[in-house]
Amino acid sequence: MITGMERLTAAVNGTTSDRIPVFCNLIDQGARELGMPLKQYFSKGEYVAEAQLRMREKYGYDNVWSLFYVGKEAELLGCRRIIFAAEGSPNVGEMILKNYDDIHKLQVPDDLTGHPAFKEPLKCLKILRKEVGGRYPICAYVTASMTLPAMLIGMEKWMELFLLGPAEVRDELLTKCSDFFRKEIEAYRAAGADILVYANAFGSTDFIPMNLFRERSLYWMKRDLQPGGTNGLVYYCGGARMNPVIDQVIEQLGISTFYLSPLDDLAEGKKIINGRALTCGVINDIKLIDWSKEEIRTEVKRMLAAGMPGGKFLFGTLVMPYAIPEENIRTMLEAVYETGSQ
């Protein structure tokens, strides 16, 4: 039986396998799989690991996640309130940085692995490593230094500081966020994560103009990634477009996997990458909530027709909203398995 890791390796190397690799990012759905409220579900690493294993087996896709929710990173830096909705991703319930003095006082933990908020994700990762390590890629999520401040000070205040505020305060916050990122990615690598999704909305010109991307984003991305390199790293702009920056990211950072936005022209992205990296075509999974089965199949076929020629292609999803009907998840995946056979 061919494993997800074998399919991914074939795609990266440009060789053929039985089908293209498929990454289906079911996160919050794990609570429903175990019949638990989200708050209870995310309280234990054992719960998250069990649901990840069950859902991968149930649907047959090629990856598992150690991610609980993005706000975990804010918890590691001092956030004490997470809002748990009945149906939807947990969110940060307080901004820990309210003024510039709070930025000066912000402390990056010396040892993330000993932090209470990191205990359960590491437990989840350990279980996943034991059960499917080497056979199915284990994914971890790490927020870039340029994007992390939005979870600590709020997007509006961060944009104001980033664009107009004192440069020394901005750079102090970015330095602390970059130091945190380095510790976090090192901890995930040491624990056995295979895929590290580098989430950086500010790595897209949808958020900032090209001149600021060149002057600031590239600088801080280089600082983030310098110690450990880009092995296993996936460039992800939080659903924002990346086609305009792909050339620069490849040339200056050496990243070799690009998780395109549904807003990117997939055929254009594949042409820009031109075999230098793995292209991940990503479906607009918000529309899966309401799309008919025929609409889902049509979109999958369109994407694969654009992405599969020339190989080095992976099919992926974004965050898969909790409200997507299970039958639509199955329809999407079955269409990929059928059309993506090589």
DOKEVO-64179 format. One record per residue (C-alpha): residue number from 1; residue in three letters; x, y, z. Coordinates in steps of 0.05 Angstrom, whole numbers, always signed. Example, Ala and Ser with C-alpha at 12.3 -4.5 7.8 and 13.67 -1.06 7.14 Angstrom:
# DOKEVO-64179
site num: 1 | residu: ALA | east: +246 | north: -90 | up: +156;
site num: 2 | residu: SER | east: +273 | north: -21 | up: +143;
//
This chain:
# DOKEVO-64179
site num: 1 | residu: MET | east: +0 | north: +0 | up: +0;
site num: 2 | residu: ILE | east: +27 | north: +68 | up: -19;
site num: 3 | residu: THR | east: +32 | north: +117 | up: +39;
site num: 4 | residu: GLY | east: +19 | north: +191 | up: +41;
site num: 5 | residu: MET | east: +93 | north: +204 | up: +53;
site num: 6 | residu: GLU | east: +111 | north: +164 | up: -10;
site num: 7 | residu: ARG | east: +60 | north: +205 | up: -51;
site num: 8 | residu: LEU | east: +89 | north: +270 | up: -23;
site num: 9 | residu: THR | east: +160 | north: +249 | up: -37;
site num: 10 | residu: ALA | east: +143 | north: +230 | up: -108;
site num: 11 | residu: ALA | east: +110 | north: +297 | up: -120;
site num: 12 | residu: VAL | east: +169 | north: +335 | up: -91;
site num: 13 | residu: ASN | east: +217 | north: +296 | up: -135;
site num: 14 | residu: GLY | east: +174 | north: +302 | up: -197;
site num: 15 | residu: THR | east: +163 | north: +227 | up: -203;
site num: 16 | residu: THR | east: +97 | north: +190 | up: -210;
site num: 17 | residu: SER | east: +57 | north: +153 | up: -157;
site num: 18 | residu: ASP | east: -13 | north: +123 | up: -157;
site num: 19 | residu: ARG | east: -43 | north: +193 | up: -149;
site num: 20 | residu: ILE | east: -25 | north: +264 | up: -129;
site num: 21 | residu: PRO | east: -18 | north: +277 | up: -54;
site num: 22 | residu: VAL | east: -79 | north: +307 | up: -20;
site num: 23 | residu: PHE | east: -76 | north: +350 | up: +42;
site num: 24 | residu: CYS | east: -144 | north: +360 | up: +74;
site num: 25 | residu: ASN | east: -139 | north: +405 | up: +135;
site num: 26 | residu: LEU | east: -194 | north: +382 | up: +181;
site num: 27 | residu: ILE | east: -180 | north: +415 | up: +249;
site num: 28 | residu: ASP | east: -244 | north: +434 | up: +287;
site num: 29 | residu: GLN | east: -281 | north: +374 | up: +257;
site num: 30 | residu: GLY | east: -243 | north: +330 | up: +305;
site num: 31 | residu: ALA | east: -290 | north: +352 | up: +361;
site num: 32 | residu: ARG | east: -350 | north: +328 | up: +321;
site num: 33 | residu: GLU | east: -314 | north: +263 | up: +305;
site num: 34 | residu: LEU | east: -306 | north: +249 | up: +380;
site num: 35 | residu: GLY | east: -374 | north: +278 | up: +399;
site num: 36 | residu: MET | east: -344 | north: +333 | up: +443;
site num: 37 | residu: PRO | east: -352 | north: +408 | up: +452;
site num: 38 | residu: LEU | east: -293 | north: +445 | up: +422;
site num: 39 | residu: LYS | east: -267 | north: +469 | up: +489;
site num: 40 | residu: GLN | east: -264 | north: +399 | up: +517;
site num: 41 | residu: TYR | east: -235 | north: +371 | up: +452;
site num: 42 | residu: PHE | east: -176 | north: +420 | up: +451;
site num: 43 | residu: SER | east: -160 | north: +408 | up: +525;
site num: 44 | residu: LYS | east: -122 | north: +343 | up: +513;
site num: 45 | residu: GLY | east: -69 | north: +322 | up: +463;
site num: 46 | residu: GLU | east: -97 | north: +252 | up: +464;
site num: 47 | residu: TYR | east: -164 | north: +276 | up: +438;
site num: 48 | residu: VAL | east: -134 | north: +316 | up: +380;
site num: 49 | residu: ALA | east: -87 | north: +259 | up: +360;
site num: 50 | residu: GLU | east: -143 | north: +207 | up: +362;
site num: 51 | residu: ALA | east: -189 | north: +250 | up: +319;
site num: 52 | residu: GLN | east: -133 | north: +265 | up: +269;
site num: 53 | residu: LEU | east: -119 | north: +191 | up: +261;
site num: 54 | residu: ARG | east: -193 | north: +174 | up: +255;
site num: 55 | residu: MET | east: -207 | north: +227 | up: +203;
site num: 56 | residu: ARG | east: -147 | north: +210 | up: +160;
site num: 57 | residu: GLU | east: -168 | north: +137 | up: +161;
site num: 58 | residu: LYS | east: -241 | north: +155 | up: +148;
site num: 59 | residu: TYR | east: -229 | north: +199 | up: +87;
site num: 60 | residu: GLY | east: -163 | north: +171 | up: +61;
site num: 61 | residu: TYR | east: -123 | north: +236 | up: +51;
site num: 62 | residu: ASP | east: -48 | north: +242 | up: +62;
site num: 63 | residu: ASN | east: -33 | north: +285 | up: +123;
site num: 64 | residu: VAL | east: -47 | north: +295 | up: +197;
site num: 65 | residu: TRP | east: -42 | north: +358 | up: +241;
site num: 66 | residu: SER | east: -12 | north: +374 | up: +308;
site num: 67 | residu: LEU | east: -47 | north: +442 | up: +305;
site num: 68 | residu: PHE | east: -100 | north: +457 | up: +358;
site num: 69 | residu: TYR | east: -117 | north: +530 | up: +341;
site num: 70 | residu: VAL | east: -75 | north: +590 | up: +320;
site num: 71 | residu: GLY | east: -87 | north: +626 | up: +386;
site num: 72 | residu: LYS | east: -42 | north: +575 | up: +420;
site num: 73 | residu: GLU | east: +16 | north: +619 | up: +400;
site num: 74 | residu: ALA | east: -14 | north: +679 | up: +436;
site num: 75 | residu: GLU | east: -23 | north: +634 | up: +498;
site num: 76 | residu: LEU | east: +51 | north: +617 | up: +496;
site num: 77 | residu: LEU | east: +65 | north: +692 | up: +500;
site num: 78 | residu: GLY | east: +16 | north: +707 | up: +557;
site num: 79 | residu: CYS | east: -55 | north: +707 | up: +531;
site num: 80 | residu: ARG | east: -101 | north: +678 | up: +584;
site num: 81 | residu: ARG | east: -168 | north: +680 | up: +549;
site num: 82 | residu: ILE | east: -189 | north: +640 | up: +488;
site num: 83 | residu: ILE | east: -260 | north: +645 | up: +461;
site num: 84 | residu: PHE | east: -291 | north: +578 | up: +443;
site num: 85 | residu: ALA | east: -350 | north: +581 | up: +396;
site num: 86 | residu: ALA | east: -401 | north: +525 | up: +390;
site num: 87 | residu: GLU | east: -383 | north: +514 | up: +317;
site num: 88 | residu: GLY | east: -320 | north: +547 | up: +293;
site num: 89 | residu: SER | east: -246 | north: +559 | up: +307;
site num: 90 | residu: PRO | east: -226 | north: +584 | up: +376;
site num: 91 | residu: ASN | east: -200 | north: +655 | up: +376;
site num: 92 | residu: VAL | east: -158 | north: +701 | up: +420;
site num: 93 | residu: GLY | east: -201 | north: +733 | up: +473;
site num: 94 | residu: GLU | east: -153 | north: +788 | up: +495;
site num: 95 | residu: MET | east: -96 | north: +828 | up: +466;
site num: 96 | residu: ILE | east: -36 | north: +822 | up: +513;
site num: 97 | residu: LEU | east: -3 | north: +884 | up: +484;
site num: 98 | residu: LYS | east: -44 | north: +947 | up: +497;
site num: 99 | residu: ASN | east: +10 | north: +1000 | up: +490;
site num: 100 | residu: TYR | east: +83 | north: +1010 | up: +475;
site num: 101 | residu: ASP | east: +104 | north: +996 | up: +547;
site num: 102 | residu: ASP | east: +73 | north: +927 | up: +541;
site num: 103 | residu: ILE | east: +118 | north: +914 | up: +481;
site num: 104 | residu: HIS | east: +179 | north: +933 | up: +522;
site num: 105 | residu: LYS | east: +157 | north: +885 | up: +577;
site num: 106 | residu: LEU | east: +140 | north: +826 | up: +531;
site num: 107 | residu: GLN | east: +182 | north: +765 | up: +548;
site num: 108 | residu: VAL | east: +195 | north: +707 | up: +501;
site num: 109 | residu: PRO | east: +197 | north: +642 | up: +542;
site num: 110 | residu: ASP | east: +266 | north: +610 | up: +545;
site num: 111 | residu: ASP | east: +239 | north: +540 | up: +538;
site num: 112 | residu: LEU | east: +174 | north: +531 | up: +500;
site num: 113 | residu: THR | east: +173 | north: +456 | up: +510;
site num: 114 | residu: GLY | east: +164 | north: +467 | up: +585;
site num: 115 | residu: HIS | east: +107 | north: +517 | up: +577;
site num: 116 | residu: PRO | east: +38 | north: +491 | up: +600;
site num: 117 | residu: ALA | east: +5 | north: +515 | up: +535;
site num: 118 | residu: PHE | east: +54 | north: +474 | up: +494;
site num: 119 | residu: LYS | east: +46 | north: +410 | up: +534;
site num: 120 | residu: GLU | east: -16 | north: +383 | up: +499;
site num: 121 | residu: PRO | east: +6 | north: +399 | up: +427;
site num: 122 | residu: LEU | east: +72 | north: +363 | up: +440;
site num: 123 | residu: LYS | east: +34 | north: +304 | up: +469;
site num: 124 | residu: CYS | east: -9 | north: +302 | up: +406;
site num: 125 | residu: LEU | east: +52 | north: +305 | up: +362;
site num: 126 | residu: LYS | east: +85 | north: +248 | up: +400;
site num: 127 | residu: ILE | east: +24 | north: +204 | up: +391;
site num: 128 | residu: LEU | east: +19 | north: +220 | up: +317;
site num: 129 | residu: ARG | east: +93 | north: +205 | up: +309;
site num: 130 | residu: LYS | east: +85 | north: +138 | up: +343;
site num: 131 | residu: GLU | east: +23 | north: +118 | up: +303;
site num: 132 | residu: VAL | east: +37 | north: +144 | up: +232;
site num: 133 | residu: GLY | east: +107 | north: +173 | up: +234;
site num: 134 | residu: GLY | east: +144 | north: +161 | up: +169;
site num: 135 | residu: ARG | east: +80 | north: +140 | up: +133;
site num: 136 | residu: TYR | east: +38 | north: +203 | up: +134;
site num: 137 | residu: PRO | east: +66 | north: +274 | up: +138;
site num: 138 | residu: ILE | east: +54 | north: +307 | up: +206;
site num: 139 | residu: CYS | east: +40 | north: +382 | up: +199;
site num: 140 | residu: ALA | east: +54 | north: +438 | up: +248;
site num: 141 | residu: TYR | east: +33 | north: +511 | up: +242;
site num: 142 | residu: VAL | east: +80 | north: +569 | up: +257;
site num: 143 | residu: THR | east: +63 | north: +642 | up: +249;
site num: 144 | residu: ALA | east: +116 | north: +688 | up: +219;
site num: 145 | residu: SER | east: +144 | north: +745 | up: +259;
site num: 146 | residu: MET | east: +110 | north: +796 | up: +213;
site num: 147 | residu: THR | east: +41 | north: +767 | up: +225;
site num: 148 | residu: LEU | east: +44 | north: +745 | up: +298;
site num: 149 | residu: PRO | east: +36 | north: +817 | up: +325;
site num: 150 | residu: ALA | east: -35 | north: +819 | up: +299;
site num: 151 | residu: MET | east: -53 | north: +766 | up: +351;
site num: 152 | residu: LEU | east: -18 | north: +804 | up: +407;
site num: 153 | residu: ILE | east: -38 | north: +877 | up: +394;
site num: 154 | residu: GLY | east: -95 | north: +871 | up: +343;
site num: 155 | residu: MET | east: -92 | north: +881 | up: +268;
site num: 156 | residu: GLU | east: -111 | north: +955 | up: +268;
site num: 157 | residu: LYS | east: -58 | north: +975 | up: +319;
site num: 158 | residu: TRP | east: -7 | north: +930 | up: +287;
site num: 159 | residu: MET | east: -18 | north: +962 | up: +219;
site num: 160 | residu: GLU | east: -12 | north: +1031 | up: +250;
site num: 161 | residu: LEU | east: +53 | north: +1012 | up: +284;
site num: 162 | residu: PHE | east: +79 | north: +976 | up: +223;
site num: 163 | residu: LEU | east: +66 | north: +1034 | up: +175;
site num: 164 | residu: LEU | east: +69 | north: +1096 | up: +218;
site num: 165 | residu: GLY | east: +95 | north: +1081 | up: +288;
site num: 166 | residu: PRO | east: +164 | north: +1090 | up: +316;
site num: 167 | residu: ALA | east: +212 | north: +1045 | up: +277;
site num: 168 | residu: GLU | east: +250 | north: +1025 | up: +340;
site num: 169 | residu: VAL | east: +186 | north: +1001 | up: +375;
site num: 170 | residu: ARG | east: +163 | north: +964 | up: +312;
site num: 171 | residu: ASP | east: +230 | north: +930 | up: +306;
site num: 172 | residu: GLU | east: +233 | north: +913 | up: +379;
site num: 173 | residu: LEU | east: +166 | north: +876 | up: +373;
site num: 174 | residu: LEU | east: +187 | north: +842 | up: +309;
site num: 175 | residu: THR | east: +253 | north: +819 | up: +340;
site num: 176 | residu: LYS | east: +216 | north: +788 | up: +398;
site num: 177 | residu: CYS | east: +166 | north: +755 | up: +352;
site num: 178 | residu: SER | east: +222 | north: +729 | up: +308;
site num: 179 | residu: ASP | east: +259 | north: +702 | up: +369;
site num: 180 | residu: PHE | east: +194 | north: +667 | up: +390;
site num: 181 | residu: PHE | east: +185 | north: +638 | up: +320;
site num: 182 | residu: ARG | east: +255 | north: +609 | up: +320;
site num: 183 | residu: LYS | east: +243 | north: +574 | up: +386;
site num: 184 | residu: GLU | east: +175 | north: +548 | up: +364;
site num: 185 | residu: ILE | east: +197 | north: +519 | up: +297;
site num: 186 | residu: GLU | east: +258 | north: +488 | up: +330;
site num: 187 | residu: ALA | east: +213 | north: +455 | up: +382;
site num: 188 | residu: TYR | east: +166 | north: +427 | up: +329;
site num: 189 | residu: ARG | east: +224 | north: +400 | up: +288;
site num: 190 | residu: ALA | east: +254 | north: +367 | up: +349;
site num: 191 | residu: ALA | east: +187 | north: +335 | up: +366;
site num: 192 | residu: GLY | east: +182 | north: +304 | up: +297;
site num: 193 | residu: ALA | east: +139 | north: +349 | up: +254;
site num: 194 | residu: ASP | east: +151 | north: +335 | up: +180;
site num: 195 | residu: ILE | east: +115 | north: +395 | up: +149;
site num: 196 | residu: LEU | east: +121 | north: +465 | up: +178;
site num: 197 | residu: VAL | east: +69 | north: +512 | up: +150;
site num: 198 | residu: TYR | east: +100 | north: +582 | up: +151;
site num: 199 | residu: ALA | east: +39 | north: +627 | up: +157;
site num: 200 | residu: ASN | east: +53 | north: +699 | up: +136;
site num: 201 | residu: ALA | east: -3 | north: +743 | up: +111;
site num: 202 | residu: PHE | east: +49 | north: +799 | up: +105;
site num: 203 | residu: GLY | east: +86 | north: +756 | up: +55;
site num: 204 | residu: SER | east: +32 | north: +775 | up: +4;
site num: 205 | residu: THR | east: +23 | north: +840 | up: -34;
site num: 206 | residu: ASP | east: -51 | north: +833 | up: -17;
site num: 207 | residu: PHE | east: -32 | north: +861 | up: +51;
site num: 208 | residu: ILE | east: +26 | north: +908 | up: +37;
site num: 209 | residu: PRO | east: +54 | north: +941 | up: -26;
site num: 210 | residu: MET | east: +112 | north: +908 | up: -63;
site num: 211 | residu: ASN | east: +163 | north: +960 | up: -38;
site num: 212 | residu: LEU | east: +148 | north: +942 | up: +34;
site num: 213 | residu: PHE | east: +149 | north: +868 | up: +17;
site num: 214 | residu: ARG | east: +220 | north: +876 | up: -9;
site num: 215 | residu: GLU | east: +244 | north: +924 | up: +45;
site num: 216 | residu: ARG | east: +212 | north: +891 | up: +107;
site num: 217 | residu: SER | east: +178 | north: +825 | up: +95;
site num: 218 | residu: LEU | east: +238 | north: +792 | up: +62;
site num: 219 | residu: TYR | east: +285 | north: +818 | up: +116;
site num: 220 | residu: TRP | east: +243 | north: +789 | up: +173;
site num: 221 | residu: MET | east: +229 | north: +724 | up: +137;
site num: 222 | residu: LYS | east: +304 | north: +715 | up: +127;
site num: 223 | residu: ARG | east: +314 | north: +727 | up: +202;
site num: 224 | residu: ASP | east: +259 | north: +678 | up: +220;
site num: 225 | residu: LEU | east: +287 | north: +622 | up: +178;
site num: 226 | residu: GLN | east: +362 | north: +633 | up: +182;
site num: 227 | residu: PRO | east: +378 | north: +586 | up: +240;
site num: 228 | residu: GLY | east: +341 | north: +523 | up: +218;
site num: 229 | residu: GLY | east: +334 | north: +533 | up: +143;
site num: 230 | residu: THR | east: +274 | north: +518 | up: +100;
site num: 231 | residu: ASN | east: +273 | north: +442 | up: +101;
site num: 232 | residu: GLY | east: +201 | north: +418 | up: +105;
site num: 233 | residu: LEU | east: +175 | north: +490 | up: +101;
site num: 234 | residu: VAL | east: +111 | north: +509 | up: +65;
site num: 235 | residu: TYR | east: +100 | north: +581 | up: +44;
site num: 236 | residu: TYR | east: +29 | north: +601 | up: +63;
site num: 237 | residu: CYS | east: +0 | north: +671 | up: +62;
site num: 238 | residu: GLY | east: -63 | north: +656 | up: +102;
site num: 239 | residu: GLY | east: -105 | north: +651 | up: +39;
site num: 240 | residu: ALA | east: -77 | north: +715 | up: +8;
site num: 241 | residu: ARG | east: -46 | north: +714 | up: -61;
site num: 242 | residu: MET | east: +27 | north: +698 | up: -71;
site num: 243 | residu: ASN | east: +38 | north: +693 | up: -147;
site num: 244 | residu: PRO | east: +70 | north: +764 | up: -149;
site num: 245 | residu: VAL | east: +123 | north: +745 | up: -97;
site num: 246 | residu: ILE | east: +140 | north: +673 | up: -115;
site num: 247 | residu: ASP | east: +202 | north: +689 | up: -156;
site num: 248 | residu: GLN | east: +233 | north: +731 | up: -100;
site num: 249 | residu: VAL | east: +216 | north: +680 | up: -46;
site num: 250 | residu: ILE | east: +250 | north: +624 | up: -85;
site num: 251 | residu: GLU | east: +311 | north: +666 | up: -103;
site num: 252 | residu: GLN | east: +322 | north: +698 | up: -35;
site num: 253 | residu: LEU | east: +296 | north: +646 | up: +14;
site num: 254 | residu: GLY | east: +301 | north: +580 | up: -23;
site num: 255 | residu: ILE | east: +231 | north: +557 | up: -2;
site num: 256 | residu: SER | east: +210 | north: +498 | up: -44;
site num: 257 | residu: THR | east: +135 | north: +489 | up: -29;
site num: 258 | residu: PHE | east: +82 | north: +541 | up: -44;
site num: 259 | residu: TYR | east: +11 | north: +534 | up: -16;
site num: 260 | residu: LEU | east: -24 | north: +580 | up: -66;
site num: 261 | residu: SER | east: -86 | north: +620 | up: -51;
site num: 262 | residu: PRO | east: -153 | north: +602 | up: -83;
site num: 263 | residu: LEU | east: -149 | north: +673 | up: -109;
site num: 264 | residu: ASP | east: -84 | north: +659 | up: -147;
site num: 265 | residu: ASP | east: -88 | north: +637 | up: -219;
site num: 266 | residu: LEU | east: -65 | north: +565 | up: -210;
site num: 267 | residu: ALA | east: -38 | north: +556 | up: -280;
site num: 268 | residu: GLU | east: +0 | north: +621 | up: -274;
site num: 269 | residu: GLY | east: +29 | north: +600 | up: -207;
site num: 270 | residu: LYS | east: +52 | north: +534 | up: -236;
site num: 271 | residu: LYS | east: +85 | north: +571 | up: -294;
site num: 272 | residu: ILE | east: +121 | north: +619 | up: -248;
site num: 273 | residu: ILE | east: +147 | north: +563 | up: -204;
site num: 274 | residu: ASN | east: +168 | north: +525 | up: -267;
site num: 275 | residu: GLY | east: +190 | north: +461 | up: -233;
site num: 276 | residu: ARG | east: +233 | north: +497 | up: -181;
site num: 277 | residu: ALA | east: +186 | north: +478 | up: -124;
site num: 278 | residu: LEU | east: +123 | north: +439 | up: -106;
site num: 279 | residu: THR | east: +59 | north: +475 | up: -126;
site num: 280 | residu: CYS | east: +0 | north: +465 | up: -80;
site num: 281 | residu: GLY | east: -67 | north: +481 | up: -112;
site num: 282 | residu: VAL | east: -117 | north: +502 | up: -58;
site num: 283 | residu: ILE | east: -192 | north: +499 | up: -64;
site num: 284 | residu: ASN | east: -236 | north: +555 | up: -38;
site num: 285 | residu: ASP | east: -265 | north: +511 | up: +17;
site num: 286 | residu: ILE | east: -313 | north: +564 | up: +44;
site num: 287 | residu: LYS | east: -354 | north: +551 | up: -18;
site num: 288 | residu: LEU | east: -358 | north: +477 | up: +0;
site num: 289 | residu: ILE | east: -410 | north: +497 | up: +52;
site num: 290 | residu: ASP | east: -462 | north: +511 | up: -3;
site num: 291 | residu: TRP | east: -435 | north: +481 | up: -68;
site num: 292 | residu: SER | east: -473 | north: +424 | up: -100;
site num: 293 | residu: LYS | east: -437 | north: +359 | up: -113;
site num: 294 | residu: GLU | east: -432 | north: +376 | up: -187;
site num: 295 | residu: GLU | east: -402 | north: +444 | up: -172;
site num: 296 | residu: ILE | east: -350 | north: +411 | up: -127;
site num: 297 | residu: ARG | east: -331 | north: +360 | up: -180;
site num: 298 | residu: THR | east: -326 | north: +414 | up: -234;
site num: 299 | residu: GLU | east: -280 | north: +457 | up: -191;
site num: 300 | residu: VAL | east: -235 | north: +398 | up: -173;
site num: 301 | residu: LYS | east: -228 | north: +378 | up: -246;
site num: 302 | residu: ARG | east: -213 | north: +450 | up: -266;
site num: 303 | residu: MET | east: -158 | north: +455 | up: -213;
site num: 304 | residu: LEU | east: -126 | north: +390 | up: -230;
site num: 305 | residu: ALA | east: -126 | north: +405 | up: -304;
site num: 306 | residu: ALA | east: -87 | north: +469 | up: -288;
site num: 307 | residu: GLY | east: -40 | north: +439 | up: -237;
site num: 308 | residu: MET | east: -23 | north: +368 | up: -255;
site num: 309 | residu: PRO | east: +13 | north: +377 | up: -322;
site num: 310 | residu: GLY | east: +88 | north: +373 | up: -310;
site num: 311 | residu: GLY | east: +80 | north: +340 | up: -242;
site num: 312 | residu: LYS | east: +105 | north: +370 | up: -176;
site num: 313 | residu: PHE | east: +33 | north: +383 | up: -154;
site num: 314 | residu: LEU | east: -7 | north: +374 | up: -91;
site num: 315 | residu: PHE | east: -81 | north: +386 | up: -78;
site num: 316 | residu: GLY | east: -98 | north: +422 | up: -14;
site num: 317 | residu: THR | east: -151 | north: +458 | up: +27;
site num: 318 | residu: LEU | east: -150 | north: +519 | up: +71;
site num: 319 | residu: VAL | east: -181 | north: +514 | up: +140;
site num: 320 | residu: MET | east: -243 | north: +474 | up: +122;
site num: 321 | residu: PRO | east: -299 | north: +510 | up: +160;
site num: 322 | residu: TYR | east: -337 | north: +470 | up: +212;
site num: 323 | residu: ALA | east: -402 | north: +481 | up: +173;
site num: 324 | residu: ILE | east: -381 | north: +441 | up: +111;
site num: 325 | residu: PRO | east: -428 | north: +380 | up: +105;
site num: 326 | residu: GLU | east: -392 | north: +314 | up: +111;
site num: 327 | residu: GLU | east: -419 | north: +291 | up: +43;
site num: 328 | residu: ASN | east: -386 | north: +351 | up: +10;
site num: 329 | residu: ILE | east: -319 | north: +333 | up: +41;
site num: 330 | residu: ARG | east: -327 | north: +263 | up: +13;
site num: 331 | residu: THR | east: -348 | north: +289 | up: -55;
site num: 332 | residu: MET | east: -287 | north: +334 | up: -60;
site num: 333 | residu: LEU | east: -238 | north: +280 | up: -39;
site num: 334 | residu: GLU | east: -269 | north: +227 | up: -84;
site num: 335 | residu: ALA | east: -264 | north: +274 | up: -143;
site num: 336 | residu: VAL | east: -190 | north: +287 | up: -128;
site num: 337 | residu: TYR | east: -175 | north: +213 | up: -120;
site num: 338 | residu: GLU | east: -208 | north: +197 | up: -186;
site num: 339 | residu: THR | east: -182 | north: +255 | up: -227;
site num: 340 | residu: GLY | east: -114 | north: +257 | up: -193;
site num: 341 | residu: SER | east: -95 | north: +185 | up: -210;
site num: 342 | residu: GLN | east: -31 | north: +185 | up: -249;
//
